[in-house]
Amino acid sequence: MVDSYDAIVVGAGPAGSAAALTMAREGLSVTLLERGDYPGSKNVFGGTIYRQPTAEISSAFWHEAPLERAIINDELWLLETDSAVRMGFTSKRFARDPYNKFAVYRSRFDKWLARQAQEAGALLRTRACARDFTYDKGLITKGPINGVRLDTGEILRANVVVIAEGVTPFLTGKAGLLKKQLPPAAFTLYVKEVLGLPREKINERFHLENDEGSIIGMFGYPNATGVGKAGLWTYGETLSLIVGGSLSQMVSMGLSPYVLLQRVKGHPLVKPLIEGAEPLEYQAHLIPKGGYEFIPQLYGDHVLVTGDAATMISGRRGTDLAMLSGKYAGETVAQAKAKGDFSVKMLANYQLKLQKSFFYKDIKAGREDFLYYQKHPDADYLLSSTLNDLAYQFFTVDLQNTHQKHQQLRNIIAGQQFPLKTLDDLWSGLHHWGAF
Ligand SMILES: Cc1cc2nc3c(=O)[nH]c(=O)nc-3n(C[C@H](O)[C@H](O)[C@H](O)COP(=O)(O)OP(=O)(O)OC[C@H]3O[C@@H](n4cnc5c(N)ncnc54)[C@H](O)[C@@H]3O)c2cc1C
């Protein structure tokens, strides 16, 4: 006897659990499949979740979800060998209800979110890896998808399969939904080190109190002239340090993620923040950064794609886009169930919902980012080093009069290229920043 459901969700990351939760709340029978030992066991991020979008999935979640710290300080450092141009904002208001964003461990948060889906009635199956689809019998070719086959050979049936498999779109490809092959340039590769440090030391070094948290985003020096970023997050009793960038550039420049990690850790402004911290864990993960041009066909007959598998990434944000796209997928399946129609025409409503969302508009507006970084592979580094040069001269007290000083600053820019071109480049760089 084959188990049969209204929906099967493949992957218990933020996208899959949000989809399962939404459908279970609507009274649908749902099974949520996770290949890992538990939800979150295979998931890596920086990372931050955001209060307003996450509340769309679970209102007032901050009273019960496993959160590490409320982020009150957000900084951006443009690094050179021994200096940094720093920008940032700190607000104690973000330490209070209703908050802004939180540092979380994915291993705890994903487990919690999947449990919400379970409590609403979804069946969670861990160590359950979906290998392929099963299909209705067609007259000549195979008919629409009607379930999945697990790697154990077990078959599960459903009216709809929601694919929430993350960055490697294996099943999305099998469902014939990829519009084009994904080149290495459409991904970034990040490595992460988790560093143990007592809470008091973290608070002292980052000027925090109690459960307040801080994020430092960095670019320029950490990526050895390549495109990419580094970031340092404070957790309860650990720090999360990530670094990485364009996968194709890492390969062509022969950059090893491990070397980049050592490079950031050794930077004179980063070193004192992590001094004495004990390396606890090392992880690596890809991010789908191809943008709008690489969004797959989002729906098919009896199938939908959400989250990273659908390239729902905008700037530094991915978890919230995953959860919201999962929610829209869940709502669409609930509507389809009410009408008893799971055809491609009915499931097209999912795309309409996405198109109305703020993030789809952002992803579309950023469609040039990918091309920009292909054309300017050293953009981040140039932006960072030019600003450091300018700041160094600006802040150096010397014997020049104001006119001479201004001339000197103009010369730094003109020494590279026509000043207006540099201003234009700076503007474009800042406009596209966040794309990688
Ligand atoms: C280094 C790094 C830093 C990041 N920082 C941030 C950040 O600070 N803030 C932010 O919002 N986003 C961040 N992101 C992005 C964010 O992590 C992703 O966008 C988000 O996790 C996508 O959620 P998802 O549910 O689509 O995929 P995932 O979280 O990858 O979940 C997919 C799940 O599907 C399971 N799975 C896959 N295939 C199968 C199968 N065949 N059968 C069963 N299960 C399967 C996997 O085990 C996994 O649990 C970061 C990403 C990285 C790599």
The ligand as a Gaussian input file, in Angstrom:
#p B3LYP/6-31G(d) Opt

LIG

0 1
 C       27.426000      31.316000       3.856000
 C       25.978000      31.709000       3.718000
 C       25.500000      32.807000       4.442000
 C       24.164000      33.170000       4.335000
 N       23.709000      34.186000       5.139000
 C       22.396000      34.497000       5.107000
 C       21.881000      35.462000       6.022000
 O       22.572000      35.992000       6.872000
 N       20.561000      35.759000       5.938000
 C       19.745000      35.149000       5.034000
 O       18.548000      35.457000       5.009000
 N       20.205000      34.219000       4.175000
 C       21.500000      33.875000       4.204000
 N       21.967000      32.891000       3.360000
 C       21.042000      32.281000       2.394000
 C       20.107000      31.280000       3.069000
 O       20.840000      30.394000       3.872000
 C       19.331000      30.494000       1.995000
 O       18.760000      31.393000       1.078000
 C       18.207000      29.659000       2.634000
 O       18.735000      28.691000       3.497000
 C       17.387000      28.963000       1.543000
 O       16.415000      28.143000       2.152000
 P       15.854000      26.848000       1.393000
 O       14.838000      26.256000       2.304000
 O       15.457000      27.214000       0.019000
 O       17.106000      25.888000       1.222000
 P       17.999000      25.169000       2.330000
 O       18.074000      25.967000       3.558000
 O       19.266000      24.808000       1.655000
 O       17.178000      23.843000       2.658000
 C       17.050000      22.804000       1.726000
 C       16.758000      21.532000       2.499000
 O       16.402000      20.495000       1.583000
 C       17.038000      19.291000       1.969000
 N       17.110000      18.470000       0.749000
 C       17.761000      18.754000      -0.401000
 N       17.548000      17.796000      -1.330000
 C       16.730000      16.898000      -0.740000
 C       16.134000      15.674000      -1.200000
 N       16.346000      15.228000      -2.445000
 N       15.339000      14.979000      -0.346000
 C       15.120000      15.423000       0.928000
 N       15.662000      16.579000       1.410000
 C       16.429000      17.309000       0.583000
 C       18.382000      19.747000       2.518000
 O       18.971000      18.795000       3.344000
 C       17.974000      21.025000       3.261000
 O       17.596000      20.771000       4.586000
 C       23.300000      32.483000       3.460000
 C       23.772000      31.384000       2.728000
 C       25.098000      30.984000       2.870000
 C       25.588000      29.782000       2.120000

